[in-house]
Structures are given as structure tokens and as C-alpha cells.
Amino acid sequence: MAQQLDTSKGWCCDGRTWIEHAQTDGQCCQPQGQKIEALPADGQRKARERLAKA
């Protein structure tokens, strides 16, 4: 089953969505609204891989 990613609040530096990171850890290393292009290279790669699988 395909995973649905809620990217409405942006991305975190580790490649998870802002919502996923905040729900799991209670906070995110990035402010809301971060675009993939603003993430570190490793985070960009992970986020794009996750989008391709979703």
C-alpha cells in the first residue's frame, strides 16, 4: 500500500515531513514550510526517495 506523505507544513532536515518529525519527537530541526531544496544534501536525497515511493 502506498504511503501518504503530508507535506503541507514542509520538510525536516532528516528527510521526514515536518508533521512526521513533530509528531514523533515533539519538535523539528527546521521551521515550518521548508522546501526540499533548502534541506541538507542527505535530507534532500531521503525526502526525494520517500516521495518517489509514496
N, C-alpha and C positions, 0 to 999 in steps of 0.2 A: 504494500500500500504506500502511495506517495505521501511524503511528509509535507505538511503545510507550514510554511515559514511566515510569521507575521513580521514584516519588515517596516511596518508603519512608523515605528519610532527609531529606525535606523539600526546601526550595527555597532558591535563592540570590537575592541582590538584583537580579541582571540578568535574572531570568525563566527561567533554566535550572534543572534539578533540581540538588540538592546533588551527586548522583553524577556527573552530566554535567560540572559545573564542576570537581569534584575530579579527575576522570579527565583532563580537558583541560589544566587549569592547575596541578594538584597541590595546590590548596587552594581554599577557598571563602570568600567575604566574610562569610558567615553561619554560625552554629553549626548543627550537625545538628538536624533536627526543626522548622525554621522553617516556619510555615504561610504560605500566600499572603497572608493578611490582615496579616501582620507585615512584608511587603516594602514598599519604597518604591512610590509610585503607578505609576511606569513599569514596575517589575518585576512588580507585580500584573497590570497590563494584558498584558504579554508572556506571563506564565505562564498566564493565563486563555485567551489566544488559542491557545497551544500545546495546552492541554488540549482545547479545542474541536476542534482539528484531529486530535488523537490518536484 
